[in-house]
């Protein structure tokens, strides 16, 4: 019986034969023969060879998939890369132009808003003055005083202010604060005109006596002393202005045409 090339143990091997075996890495024993590979070594070599064959086959497949006009394909890819870069640059330039246009549009829109706000502010200013003038003229007409003399002073001492949810003409003092009459009520333009009537500085703006003939005809007495019974009696613009200053616009409107 021949000797086994590989053994797990030397227990059954005769003493004279054991010297022909050497211990393997990982356990067991193999026959120590020069020039002859063991079964394990042969298996390892076969595995390495099979792996090398597979890698070679894979390399052949990859080589076969490479097109014959490889240089042309590479040039085409480079051209596509350049075109993409140019497109991206164009988009960036267009984006920059849009940002400039957008900034211009925003600036124009702001300019229009500022112009609108300016117009609204001017309109509010005119409405403010018109409303206060109307209230002032009515208050002066009640006292048959001179609108021409009193109106500038009234306008300088009044302003519009929200009171109980509505805009009202209120009187302000030299300190810019709202003035109050007796009883902690807001001072009105009527109160201001009455106050002016007691001030010697404005004595010339008020009639010397409230009695001017009485009744409707009394309100129609012109400064010349004659009674005005119609608008035709006021010969010119100066006479009309003098009548309105003395008696108010309502008295003028109440006059018949002739």
trRosetta pair geometry for C-beta under 8 A, 3 or more apart (Angstrom, degrees):
i j d omega theta_ij theta_ji phi_ij phi_ji
3 17 6.7 -170 -109 -167 121 127
3 20 7.0 -34 -162 102 163 143
3 31 5.8 114 127 -103 121 138
4 7 5.6 105 91 -64 124 90
4 31 7.2 -180 102 -42 44 118
5 30 6.2 -1 157 -156 70 82
5 31 4.9 -89 -138 16 48 117
5 38 6.0 159 158 -133 120 80
5 39 6.5 124 96 -17 140 99
6 24 7.6 11 -137 -35 99 146
6 28 6.3 17 -176 160 94 128
6 29 7.1 158 -157 87 52 51
6 30 5.0 -20 -101 -105 74 78
6 31 7.4 -93 -58 -5 41 81
6 38 6.4 88 -64 -161 110 117
6 39 6.5 -81 -14 26 135 115
6 40 7.6 100 -86 -18 149 104
7 10 6.3 100 107 -76 141 58
7 13 6.8 0 -142 -49 178 126
7 21 6.6 -34 35 -133 120 149
7 28 6.6 172 91 -167 43 84
7 29 4.8 -13 64 64 91 100
7 30 7.7 175 22 -84 67 32
8 27 7.7 10 -148 146 72 99
8 28 5.2 -55 -116 -111 45 92
8 29 7.7 104 -172 21 2 80
9 12 7.3 79 97 8 95 84
9 29 7.6 96 -117 8 8 115
10 13 4.5 -57 -161 31 72 123
10 18 5.1 79 -177 -125 133 105
10 21 6.1 -176 -95 70 120 151
10 29 5.8 39 -55 4 100 163
13 17 5.1 -120 175 86 98 111
13 18 5.1 126 108 -79 120 78
13 21 6.9 -5 166 -6 175 143
14 17 4.7 77 63 10 86 107
14 18 7.2 -140 92 -26 42 83
15 18 5.9 -40 -148 8 34 116
16 19 7.3 -47 -177 14 36 106
17 20 5.7 -49 -176 24 60 115
17 21 7.7 48 138 -16 75 103
18 21 6.0 -63 -163 32 48 109
20 31 6.0 -3 139 -148 100 78
20 32 5.9 -157 177 43 52 88
20 33 7.9 26 -178 -61 101 79
21 29 4.3 38 168 165 123 125
21 30 6.7 159 -151 78 80 23
21 31 5.9 -52 -99 -98 72 44
21 32 6.3 159 -127 -10 16 91
22 29 6.7 161 80 -154 26 81
22 30 6.4 -25 62 62 77 74
22 32 4.5 78 -11 -68 108 117
23 27 8.0 -51 -171 -141 93 23
23 28 7.5 137 -155 88 61 36
23 29 5.6 -51 -101 -99 46 76
24 27 6.7 -12 77 81 93 26
24 28 4.8 -10 39 80 122 86
24 29 6.3 -172 -8 -103 89 19
24 30 5.3 76 -64 -12 111 104
30 38 5.2 -36 -154 -102 144 141
31 38 7.9 154 46 -100 77 98
33 36 4.5 -4 103 41 116 124
37 41 4.4 -122 -171 88 101 124
37 42 5.2 125 118 -59 123 84
37 45 7.4 -15 -177 -5 160 139
38 41 4.8 94 53 8 78 102
38 42 6.9 -139 95 -6 40 88
39 42 5.7 -56 -149 36 30 113
39 43 6.3 32 153 -21 65 105
40 43 5.7 -54 -150 34 32 111
40 44 6.5 32 152 -19 65 104
41 44 5.7 -51 -150 35 34 112
41 45 6.4 34 153 -18 65 105
42 45 5.8 -56 -150 37 31 110
42 46 6.4 33 152 -20 65 106
43 46 5.7 -55 -150 36 31 112
43 47 6.4 33 152 -21 65 104
44 47 5.7 -53 -149 34 32 111
44 48 6.4 30 154 -16 65 105
45 48 5.7 -54 -149 37 33 110
45 49 6.2 35 152 -22 65 107
46 49 5.5 -56 -148 36 31 114
46 50 6.3 32 154 -20 66 104
47 50 5.8 -52 -148 34 31 110
47 51 6.4 32 153 -19 64 106
48 51 5.7 -54 -150 36 32 113
48 52 6.3 33 152 -20 65 106
49 52 5.6 -55 -149 36 32 112
49 53 6.4 35 151 -22 65 104
50 53 5.6 -52 -150 33 33 114
50 54 6.5 33 152 -19 65 103
51 54 5.8 -53 -150 34 32 110
51 55 6.4 29 153 -16 65 106
52 55 5.8 -54 -147 38 32 110
52 56 6.3 35 152 -21 64 107
53 56 5.7 -56 -149 36 30 113
53 57 6.4 31 153 -20 64 105
54 57 5.7 -54 -149 36 32 112
54 58 6.4 33 152 -20 65 105
55 58 5.6 -51 -147 36 33 113
55 59 6.4 36 153 -21 64 104
56 59 5.6 -53 -150 34 32 113
56 60 6.5 33 151 -21 64 103
57 60 5.6 -52 -151 33 34 112
57 61 6.5 34 151 -20 65 103
58 61 5.7 -52 -150 34 34 112
58 62 6.5 33 152 -18 65 104
59 62 5.7 -53 -148 36 33 111
59 63 6.3 33 153 -19 65 106
60 63 5.7 -55 -148 37 31 112
60 64 6.3 31 153 -21 65 106
61 64 5.7 -56 -148 35 31 110
61 65 6.6 29 153 -21 64 106
62 65 5.8 -57 -151 32 33 110
62 66 7.2 42 150 -31 62 96
63 66 5.9 -44 -160 14 37 114
66 70 5.9 -2 173 -81 101 123
67 70 5.7 155 75 -71 78 63
67 73 5.8 106 59 -32 135 142
69 72 4.0 -17 161 32 109 122
69 73 6.1 121 107 -23 81 88
70 73 5.6 -56 -149 37 33 112
70 74 6.3 34 154 -20 67 105
71 74 5.7 -53 -149 35 32 112
71 75 6.5 33 152 -19 64 105
72 75 5.7 -54 -149 36 33 111
72 76 6.4 36 151 -21 65 104
73 76 5.5 -53 -149 34 34 114
73 77 6.4 35 153 -19 66 104
74 77 5.7 -51 -149 35 33 113
74 78 6.5 35 151 -20 64 104
75 78 5.7 -52 -150 35 33 113
75 79 6.5 35 151 -20 64 103
76 79 5.7 -53 -151 34 32 111
76 80 6.5 33 151 -18 65 104
77 80 5.6 -53 -149 36 33 112
77 81 6.4 37 151 -23 65 104
78 81 5.5 -51 -149 33 32 115
78 82 6.5 32 152 -18 64 104
79 82 5.8 -54 -150 36 33 111
79 83 6.4 34 152 -19 66 105
80 83 5.7 -53 -146 37 33 112
80 84 6.4 35 154 -20 65 105
81 84 5.8 -55 -151 34 30 112
81 85 6.5 30 152 -19 63 106
82 85 5.6 -54 -150 35 33 112
82 86 6.4 33 152 -19 66 105
83 86 5.7 -54 -148 36 33 112
83 87 6.4 35 153 -20 65 105
84 87 5.7 -53 -148 35 32 112
84 88 6.4 32 154 -18 65 105
85 88 5.8 -54 -150 36 31 111
85 89 6.4 32 152 -19 64 106
86 89 5.6 -54 -148 37 32 112
86 90 6.3 35 152 -21 65 105
87 90 5.6 -52 -147 35 32 112
87 91 6.4 34 153 -20 64 103
88 91 5.7 -51 -149 34 32 113
88 92 6.5 35 151 -20 63 104
89 92 5.6 -53 -151 35 33 113
89 93 6.5 33 151 -18 66 104
90 93 5.7 -53 -148 36 33 110
90 94 6.3 32 153 -17 66 105
91 94 5.7 -54 -146 39 31 110
91 95 6.2 36 152 -23 65 104
92 95 5.6 -51 -149 33 31 114
92 96 6.6 34 151 -21 62 102
93 96 5.6 -52 -153 33 34 113
93 97 6.6 34 149 -18 65 102
94 97 5.6 -51 -149 35 36 112
94 98 6.4 38 151 -21 66 103
95 98 5.6 -52 -149 35 33 113
95 99 6.5 37 151 -22 64 102
96 99 5.6 -51 -151 32 34 112
96 100 6.6 33 151 -17 64 102
97 100 5.6 -54 -153 36 35 112
97 101 6.3 33 151 -17 67 106
98 101 5.5 -54 -145 40 34 111
98 102 6.0 37 154 -23 67 106
99 102 5.6 -51 -143 36 29 112
99 103 6.4 32 155 -20 62 104
100 103 5.8 -54 -150 34 30 110
100 104 6.5 30 151 -19 63 105
101 104 5.6 -55 -151 36 33 112
101 105 6.3 33 152 -19 67 105
102 105 5.7 -52 -147 36 33 111
102 106 6.3 35 154 -20 65 105
103 106 5.7 -52 -147 36 31 113
103 107 6.4 33 153 -20 64 106
104 107 5.7 -55 -150 36 31 112
104 108 6.4 30 153 -17 65 106
105 108 5.7 -54 -146 38 32 110
105 109 6.2 33 154 -20 65 107
106 109 5.7 -54 -147 37 30 112
106 110 6.3 31 154 -19 64 106
107 110 5.8 -54 -149 36 30 111
107 111 6.4 34 151 -23 63 105
108 111 5.5 -52 -150 33 32 115
108 112 6.5 31 153 -17 65 104
109 112 5.8 -55 -150 36 32 109
109 113 6.4 32 151 -18 65 106
110 113 5.6 -54 -148 37 33 112
110 114 6.3 35 153 -21 66 104
111 114 5.7 -54 -150 34 30 111
111 115 6.4 30 151 -18 64 105
112 115 5.6 -52 -147 36 33 112
112 116 6.3 36 152 -20 65 104
113 116 5.6 -52 -147 36 32 112
113 117 6.2 33 154 -19 65 105
114 117 5.7 -53 -146 37 31 111
114 118 6.3 34 152 -22 64 104
115 118 5.6 -52 -149 34 32 113
115 119 6.5 31 152 -18 64 103
116 119 5.7 -55 -151 36 33 110
116 120 6.3 30 153 -17 67 106
117 120 5.6 -54 -146 39 32 111
117 121 6.2 35 154 -22 65 105
118 121 5.7 -53 -147 35 30 112
118 122 6.4 29 154 -17 64 106
119 122 5.7 -56 -148 38 31 110
119 123 6.2 33 152 -20 66 106
120 123 5.5 -52 -145 37 32 112
120 124 6.2 33 155 -19 66 105
121 124 5.7 -52 -146 37 30 111
121 125 6.3 35 151 -24 62 105
122 125 5.5 -51 -149 32 32 116
122 126 6.5 31 153 -17 64 104
123 126 5.8 -56 -151 37 32 109
123 127 6.2 30 153 -16 67 107
124 127 5.6 -54 -144 40 32 111
124 128 6.1 40 153 -26 65 105
125 128 5.6 -51 -149 31 28 116
125 129 6.6 24 154 -15 62 105
126 129 5.9 -56 -150 38 32 108
126 130 6.1 31 154 -20 67 109
127 130 5.6 -55 -142 38 31 111
127 131 6.1 30 160 -19 66 107
128 131 6.2 -59 -149 36 24 107
128 132 6.4 13 158 -9 61 111
128 159 7.4 -10 -175 -157 121 65
128 160 5.0 -124 -136 3 91 128
129 132 6.0 -63 -147 43 29 105
129 133 6.0 32 156 -24 67 110
129 155 7.1 27 -140 -143 84 122
130 133 5.7 -55 -145 35 28 113
130 134 6.4 29 157 -21 63 104
131 134 5.9 -53 -151 31 29 110
131 135 6.7 23 154 -12 63 106
131 160 6.4 51 81 -83 134 127
131 167 7.5 23 141 120 167 120
131 169 6.6 -171 127 -59 96 109
132 135 5.8 -56 -149 40 35 108
132 136 6.0 35 153 -21 68 110
132 154 7.6 177 160 131 102 98
132 155 6.2 112 120 -117 128 74
132 158 5.2 157 -151 108 129 129
132 159 7.5 -41 -83 -116 145 19
132 160 6.6 -120 -56 -53 105 88
132 169 4.9 135 -110 -115 79 128
132 189 7.6 156 -159 -79 75 143
133 136 5.6 -58 -144 40 30 112
133 137 6.1 31 158 -22 67 105
133 151 6.9 33 -134 -155 82 117
133 155 7.0 6 -81 -87 75 112
134 137 5.9 -51 -144 33 27 109
134 138 6.6 27 156 -16 61 105
135 138 5.9 -57 -153 36 31 111
135 139 6.4 29 152 -18 65 108
135 169 4.9 -165 56 22 160 153
135 189 5.0 121 134 28 108 154
136 139 5.7 -57 -148 37 32 110
136 140 6.2 28 156 -16 67 107
136 147 7.8 112 127 -141 95 90
136 150 7.6 -170 175 119 107 100
136 151 5.7 109 131 -125 136 75
136 154 4.3 135 -134 120 129 149
136 155 6.8 -53 -48 -60 166 73
136 158 7.3 -157 -70 18 114 157
136 169 7.8 -130 -46 168 81 163
136 189 5.5 -113 -90 -172 62 144
136 193 7.8 147 -151 -63 66 117
137 140 5.8 -55 -144 39 30 109
137 141 6.1 34 155 -24 65 108
137 147 5.7 20 -122 -123 78 130
137 151 7.2 13 -76 -98 73 115
137 248 6.8 126 161 -139 83 83
137 249 6.2 23 154 -2 131 116
138 141 5.7 -54 -145 34 29 113
138 142 6.7 38 154 -27 62 100
138 248 7.2 65 -123 -148 39 128
138 250 7.6 57 -118 -21 79 122
139 142 5.9 -48 -157 23 32 115
139 143 7.3 11 152 0 61 105
139 154 7.6 158 70 -131 131 151
139 188 7.9 -179 -98 135 137 97
139 189 4.7 -142 -27 121 159 100
139 190 4.7 -147 -126 -87 112 58
139 192 7.5 43 149 62 157 88
139 193 4.5 172 147 -12 112 147
140 143 6.1 -70 -159 47 36 98
140 145 4.9 -100 -163 66 81 99
140 146 7.4 -72 -176 80 125 22
140 147 4.9 128 108 -90 154 72
140 150 5.3 165 -109 73 126 138
140 151 7.0 -54 -37 -66 156 78
140 154 7.6 -109 -53 -31 112 154
140 193 5.9 -152 -81 -125 56 139
140 248 7.0 161 94 -90 75 92
141 144 7.1 30 -170 -79 39 40
141 147 7.5 7 -59 -64 74 111
141 247 6.6 32 -150 145 86 36
141 248 2.2 66 -138 -95 123 129
141 249 6.7 -85 -82 19 147 63
141 250 6.2 110 153 24 156 100
141 251 6.9 -174 -165 -5 115 104
142 190 7.1 3 49 -126 152 99
142 193 7.5 109 60 101 105 151
142 248 7.4 64 -35 -65 39 149
143 193 5.7 -165 -4 150 142 121
143 194 7.4 -176 -77 -84 136 58
143 197 6.0 -131 -154 -77 148 133
143 206 6.2 -53 151 -126 115 101
144 206 7.7 84 85 -155 73 65
144 207 5.2 -8 107 -12 115 128
144 210 7.3 136 33 -132 132 65
144 212 7.1 -159 -174 -15 166 147
144 219 7.6 -136 -98 -128 119 77
144 246 6.0 8 -174 170 82 61
144 247 5.9 -3 -126 -103 86 49
144 248 7.4 -85 -98 -20 52 96
145 149 7.5 -101 158 63 95 108
145 150 5.7 44 126 -18 125 145
145 193 6.9 -172 28 -167 148 111
145 196 7.9 87 -161 101 169 120
145 197 7.1 -120 -75 -88 139 97
145 205 5.1 39 -174 142 105 87
145 206 4.7 -36 -107 -98 101 65
145 207 7.2 -124 -89 -11 52 73
146 149 4.0 47 99 19 122 108
146 150 6.1 137 83 -6 68 93
146 204 7.7 -16 12 125 141 72
146 205 4.4 -114 40 -151 104 75
146 206 7.6 -111 4 -59 82 32
146 245 5.0 13 -142 170 64 109
146 246 7.1 -5 -89 -82 64 53
147 150 6.3 -73 -134 51 26 93
147 151 5.1 34 175 -40 71 115
147 244 6.9 -39 18 127 138 86
147 245 4.8 -125 29 -126 88 69
147 248 7.8 120 -50 -100 121 55
148 151 6.7 -29 -114 17 13 111
148 241 7.7 56 -56 167 127 107
148 245 5.2 -20 -7 -120 99 133
149 152 8.0 -76 175 27 25 96
149 153 7.9 -2 144 3 59 116
149 202 7.2 142 135 -147 118 86
149 204 6.9 -144 -145 99 167 91
149 205 4.0 -146 93 -105 137 111
150 153 5.8 -71 -161 45 48 108
150 154 5.8 45 150 -24 83 110
150 193 6.8 53 177 -122 147 91
150 196 6.3 112 -131 130 114 162
150 202 6.7 62 -96 -152 93 128
150 205 5.1 119 -51 177 97 149
151 154 5.6 -58 -142 37 32 111
151 155 6.2 31 162 -19 68 107
152 155 5.9 -56 -146 37 29 110
152 156 6.4 28 156 -20 63 109
153 156 5.8 -56 -148 36 31 111
153 157 6.5 8 159 -3 64 114
153 196 7.1 120 107 -109 139 140
153 202 7.6 -114 48 -92 167 126
154 157 6.2 -76 -149 47 28 97
154 158 6.0 5 163 -7 69 124
154 189 6.2 56 -162 -149 119 105
154 192 6.3 124 -124 114 86 135
154 193 7.1 1 -94 -73 125 85
155 158 6.3 -73 -134 44 26 100
157 171 5.7 6 141 -153 97 82
157 172 6.1 -163 -174 57 56 67
157 173 7.8 22 -151 -97 95 23
157 192 6.4 163 103 -148 131 144
158 169 5.3 12 -180 -177 127 99
158 170 6.7 159 -150 80 75 35
158 171 5.6 -44 -95 -101 76 51
158 172 6.7 152 -108 10 21 85
158 189 6.2 7 -94 -90 146 100
158 192 7.3 -110 -65 -9 107 168
159 169 7.4 166 86 -146 20 62
159 170 6.4 -25 65 60 68 82
159 172 5.8 21 10 -18 107 130
160 167 4.9 13 -179 -177 112 110
160 168 7.0 156 -149 77 66 23
160 169 6.0 -44 -92 -91 63 56
160 170 7.6 109 -135 14 18 80
161 167 7.0 151 74 -146 19 66
161 168 6.4 -35 65 63 69 72
161 170 4.8 -26 28 12 122 128
161 178 6.9 -67 20 -88 170 128
162 165 6.9 2 -175 -117 99 10
162 166 7.0 152 -147 78 64 17
162 167 5.8 -43 -89 -88 56 59
162 168 7.8 92 -140 16 15 77
163 166 6.4 -36 66 68 67 69
163 167 7.6 90 19 -140 76 17
163 168 4.5 -37 30 25 124 125
163 170 7.0 129 -47 -60 132 121
163 186 6.5 -61 -123 -15 150 166
168 186 7.5 90 107 109 137 154
169 188 7.6 74 89 -153 89 66
169 189 5.6 4 112 -37 128 118
170 178 5.1 -22 150 -133 136 108
170 179 7.7 165 164 41 89 69
170 186 5.5 -68 -126 -179 106 124
170 187 7.1 91 -167 66 72 71
170 188 7.9 -68 -120 -105 48 42
171 178 7.1 98 75 -158 52 63
171 179 4.6 -47 101 47 101 114
171 186 7.7 151 29 169 82 79
171 187 4.2 -57 43 98 127 112
171 188 7.1 70 -19 128 110 3
171 189 6.8 158 -64 -81 99 50
171 191 7.0 -105 -11 76 149 107
171 192 5.0 168 -101 -65 139 124
172 176 5.9 -7 174 -155 127 31
172 177 6.5 156 -152 78 84 22
172 178 5.8 -55 -99 -95 71 42
172 179 6.4 165 -124 -12 17 90
173 176 7.1 -50 72 13 68 19
173 177 5.6 -9 39 60 106 75
173 178 7.9 58 -1 135 85 5
173 179 5.1 116 -48 -67 92 103
178 186 6.5 -40 167 -134 123 96
178 187 7.6 174 170 31 76 92
179 186 7.9 96 86 -162 53 58
179 187 4.3 -19 102 19 96 140
180 184 5.5 -13 178 -146 142 40
180 185 6.4 141 -162 71 86 31
180 186 6.1 -66 -111 -105 69 32
180 187 5.8 -172 -131 -30 12 88
181 185 5.4 -25 57 71 95 89
181 186 7.4 27 9 112 88 19
181 187 4.6 124 -41 -95 87 75
181 188 7.5 -32 -21 10 136 71
181 191 5.0 -104 -78 -143 136 157
182 185 7.5 5 79 29 43 95
187 191 4.7 -121 -162 82 79 142
187 192 6.4 91 153 -55 111 85
188 191 4.8 108 53 3 70 98
188 192 7.1 -127 104 -3 43 86
189 192 5.3 -49 -148 35 39 116
189 193 6.4 41 152 -20 68 100
190 193 5.9 -52 -148 35 31 109
190 194 6.5 31 153 -17 64 106
191 194 5.8 -56 -150 38 31 112
191 195 6.3 35 151 -22 65 106
192 195 5.5 -54 -151 34 32 114
192 196 6.5 33 151 -19 64 103
193 196 5.5 -51 -149 35 34 113
193 197 6.5 42 149 -27 63 101
194 197 5.5 -48 -153 27 34 117
194 198 7.2 25 152 -12 62 102
195 198 6.1 -63 -160 37 35 105
195 199 6.7 36 145 -27 67 108
196 199 5.3 -56 -148 28 41 116
196 202 4.5 -8 176 53 93 166
196 205 7.3 -29 146 72 119 136
196 206 7.9 159 118 -47 89 119
197 202 7.0 -77 -84 97 27 120
197 206 5.2 91 -127 -81 84 156
199 202 5.0 56 80 21 101 100
199 203 7.7 -129 101 -46 53 69
200 203 5.2 -10 -156 -36 49 117
202 205 4.7 -42 -178 29 85 121
202 206 6.7 68 131 -15 90 101
203 206 6.6 -75 -160 39 35 98
207 210 6.7 121 83 -89 121 37
207 212 6.6 -52 -174 -65 159 120
207 246 7.5 76 -70 -156 109 89
209 212 7.2 160 91 -60 84 67
211 214 6.7 -12 -150 -53 79 82
211 218 7.6 -77 -172 -152 49 140
212 218 4.6 124 88 -178 79 93
212 219 7.2 97 82 -80 126 33
212 221 5.0 -150 162 38 106 136
213 217 5.8 -91 132 107 125 87
213 218 3.4 180 78 -106 82 79
213 221 5.2 137 2 -45 139 132
213 227 7.2 166 -170 -98 169 107
214 217 7.6 22 84 63 56 84
214 218 4.4 140 41 -40 17 144
215 218 5.3 114 53 4 55 102
215 219 7.7 -111 110 -2 40 88
216 219 6.0 -55 -160 32 38 109
216 220 6.8 27 147 -14 65 111
216 254 7.6 -122 -153 135 110 138
217 220 5.4 -66 -156 40 41 111
217 221 7.4 65 147 -48 67 80
217 227 5.6 -6 -176 -152 100 131
217 229 7.3 -13 -123 -94 89 85
218 221 6.0 -24 -160 -13 42 111
219 247 5.2 111 -179 -148 82 125
219 251 4.9 -135 156 -132 120 130
220 227 5.6 56 103 -170 102 76
220 228 4.3 -134 173 68 92 77
220 229 6.2 85 147 -80 155 40
220 247 7.3 42 -90 -105 35 169
220 251 7.1 -169 -79 175 65 111
220 255 6.9 120 -116 -93 117 106
221 225 7.2 -20 -174 -153 101 25
221 226 7.6 173 -148 95 65 24
221 227 5.6 -44 -96 -104 64 62
221 228 7.0 167 -104 11 10 84
222 225 7.2 -37 78 24 75 24
222 226 5.9 -3 43 64 108 70
222 227 7.6 158 5 -126 81 12
222 228 4.9 90 -42 -37 102 114
222 233 7.7 -147 -37 133 135 115
222 234 7.6 165 -97 -94 133 83
222 239 7.0 -12 -144 -162 138 96
222 242 7.1 63 -158 109 91 115
222 243 6.0 -49 -111 -90 88 94
222 246 7.6 129 -139 52 45 156
223 242 5.6 -78 0 163 127 128
223 246 6.4 -167 -57 -64 94 153
226 233 8.0 -142 113 -177 114 125
228 233 4.5 176 -143 96 77 138
228 234 6.4 34 -143 -54 134 85
228 243 6.3 -31 31 -118 173 133
228 255 6.9 -38 135 -113 102 138
229 233 6.1 103 42 -30 60 146
229 255 7.4 139 150 -145 27 98
229 256 7.6 -11 147 41 72 101
230 233 5.2 118 62 -11 69 97
230 255 5.5 135 -145 172 30 103
230 256 5.0 -49 -117 77 92 81
230 257 6.4 7 -171 108 109 23
230 258 5.1 30 -179 -175 157 14
231 234 5.9 -51 -167 30 50 107
231 240 7.8 29 -157 -107 85 104
231 252 7.3 74 -102 -174 96 78
231 255 4.8 136 -51 108 74 124
231 256 7.1 -134 1 96 86 35
231 257 5.5 -41 41 -134 116 38
231 258 7.6 -53 51 -61 78 36
232 257 6.5 57 -35 154 97 57
232 258 4.8 30 -9 -112 140 63
233 255 7.9 -115 33 -167 106 140
234 239 4.2 -180 -161 115 79 112
234 240 4.7 101 150 -74 141 68
234 243 5.6 -78 -99 -9 134 145
235 239 5.4 81 41 10 68 153
236 239 5.2 102 54 8 65 100
236 240 7.3 -122 107 -3 38 90
237 240 5.5 -54 -149 36 36 113
237 241 6.2 36 155 -19 69 105
238 241 5.8 -53 -147 37 31 111
238 242 6.3 31 154 -20 64 107
239 242 5.7 -54 -146 37 31 111
239 243 6.3 32 154 -21 64 106
240 243 5.8 -57 -150 35 30 110
240 244 6.3 25 156 -15 66 107
240 252 7.0 74 -162 -139 83 136
241 244 5.9 -56 -145 39 31 107
241 245 6.1 31 156 -19 65 108
242 245 5.8 -53 -145 37 29 112
242 246 6.2 21 157 -14 63 112
243 246 5.9 -65 -148 41 27 106
243 247 5.9 -29 173 27 67 112
243 251 7.6 -135 158 102 93 111
243 252 5.9 115 116 -91 112 102
244 247 6.9 -79 -125 58 21 74
244 248 6.6 -23 -164 159 59 8
244 249 5.5 29 -147 -81 107 60
244 251 7.8 172 -116 64 50 95
244 252 5.1 -19 -88 -39 85 142
247 251 3.8 -76 139 68 113 157
247 252 6.9 136 85 -44 107 75
248 251 5.0 97 66 6 83 101
248 252 7.2 -147 103 -4 47 87
249 252 5.5 -54 -151 37 39 113
249 253 6.1 37 153 -19 71 105
250 253 5.7 -54 -145 38 32 110
250 254 6.3 36 152 -26 64 106
251 254 5.6 -53 -149 31 32 114
251 255 7.3 45 150 -34 59 92
252 255 6.0 -42 -165 9 37 114
